[in-house]
Amino acid sequence: MRILDQITEEIQGVMALVDEDKLAEVSTHITKDKRVYADGEGRSGFQARSFAMRLMHIGYTSYMMGETITPSVHEGDVFLAISGSGKTKNTVSDATAAKSVGAMIIAVTSKPDSPLGTLADYTIIVPGRVKNDDSVKSIQLLSSLFDQCVHITLDALCLMLSRRDHTSDQEASRNHSNIE
């Protein structure tokens, strides 16, 4: 079997376990009158950045934690934190601080019983393999399977939001960079 087919099969296996109803539930709390913050370290940070960017495309006020232009989190804001292990020090620390000021915390993790998972108001479980955990098998290195499935999961969430808000591809395109 080709490596690409094996990877695709692994992704399909994990995605079949992601609770789409949880995405729909979370979507009710992400509205255009709220600011949305995304957080994560390493490759989870890349997924967080991708999510924040797509939210901006569909008309939301979104920020990536750690950027110099990111304002402070306030009560009523939404804070989405990604950590496969649910133990990433900076991500858990940021989520704890956000919760202390009254932000709603959404965790995206493979470990719902982790510090991040138990801190969160809502937890989206993406049960892909993460580094140093052999309870989920994968031919891929480290947390690649988790990262790939988080990207798909959060793109699905953005699609739900865009459909709910009646945001067309053409409207999203207007918020996309047109500098060539």
N, C-alpha and C positions, 0 to 999 in steps of 0.2 A: 504494500500500500504506500502511496506517495505521502511524503511528510505533510504537504499541504492538506491532503485529505484527512490525515490523522489529527491535525490541529483543528480543522473544521469540525470533525466528529467530537473532539473534546469540548469545543465551544458549545456545540448543540446540546451536549449532555448537561453542561452547567446551566445554560439558558433555560432548559426545560424545568429546572428547579427554582428559578427566580420567580417569586410571587408577584404576578402582574397586578393583582388586587392591591398589594402594598404600594406599588407605584401610583395607582389611581388614588389611594388614600392620601399619600404624600402630596400628590398634585393639588389636592384641595387646599393645601396650606401655602402653596407657592402661587402668589398672585402679583399682579403688576403694581400694586400699591405697597409692596414690601421689597426691601432690599435683600438680595440673596448673596451670601458669601460662600465661597468654595475653598476647601482646604485639603491638603495632603502633601506628603513628602515623596521624593523620588518619582517613580513612575506613577504612583497614585496621584502625585501632584500634577503630572501631565494630564491625567484623566480629569482632575478637578478643573484645571485651566481650560480644557476642552469644553467641559460642561458650562462654565461661566461664559465662555465665548459664544456658545450656541444660545444660551439664555439671552445674551445681548442681541444676537441676530433676530430673535423673535420678540424683542421689545421689552425685556426686563432690565432692571437696574441690578447688575451683578458685579461682584468683585472677587479677586483672587487674593487670599491671605498672603502676606509677605511682600506684596508689591508696595512701592513707596507712595503710590497715590491712593491706596486703599484706606477709606475712612474707618473710624472706630465702629465697632458693633454696638448696637443699641437694642433696647427692649422692643420686641415685635419683629426684629429682623429674623431671617431664616439663615441658618448656618449648616451647610452640608459638608461633612467631614468624611474623607475616604482613608481607610487603613485596612489592609487585608487581615492583619493580625489583630487589629483593634487595640494595639499597644504602642503605636508609634508616639514617642514622647511628645514632640512638638504639636502633633495633631490633637492628641488627647488634652494637652495643656491649653491649646487654643479653644477647643470645644468646651472645656471646663470654664474658662474665662467668659466665653460667649453665653453660656448657660447662666452664669452668675449675674449677668446684666439683663437677663430676661429674653434672650434669643431662643427660638425654637431650634433644637438640634436634630438633624437627620444624619444618621450614621450609615455609611455604605461599607460593609465589612463581610468577611467570611466567618467571623466569630462573634455571634450575637451575645455570648456571655463574657466578652472581653470588657476591659475598662471603657472603651468607646461605646460599645454596644449597650452596656448597662446605663451609661450616662445619657444616652440619646432619648429624645421623645419618640422618635420613630427610627426603626432600623430596617434597612433594605439589605437582605442577606444575599450575597453573591458567593456561592459556595465553591469558588475556584481554588485551585492549589495556591498556597502562599509559601514563601521561603521558610525553610526549617520546619515544615509540616508535611509529613508523608501520609496523613490520613486521607488525602485526595491524591489520586495518581495522575501524573501527567508526563508526557514525553518532553515537555518544555522546561526551560530553565526557570528557577526561582519562582517569581509570582506572575509570570507571563500570562498564564491562563486566567488568573483573577483580573489582571489589568485589561485584557481583551474583553472580558465579559462585563466589566464595569463600564467600559466605553459604550458597548451596545446597550446596556441597561439604562444609562443616563441619556443616551440618544433617544431611547424609547420614551423616557420620561418627558424629554423636550418635545417629542412628536405629540404626546398626549396633551401637553400644554398648548402647543400651537393649534391643535385641532379644537380644543376647548375654546380658545380665544379667537378662533377663525383667522389665524395668521397664515397667509398663503406663502408659498415659496417665493413669489415675486416680492412680497412685503419683506420677508427675511433677507432677500437679496439686496434690498435697499440699505440695510444695516451692515452689509458685508463690505469689506474694503474694495473700493473700485479704483484704487491707484495701481496703475500698471507700469 
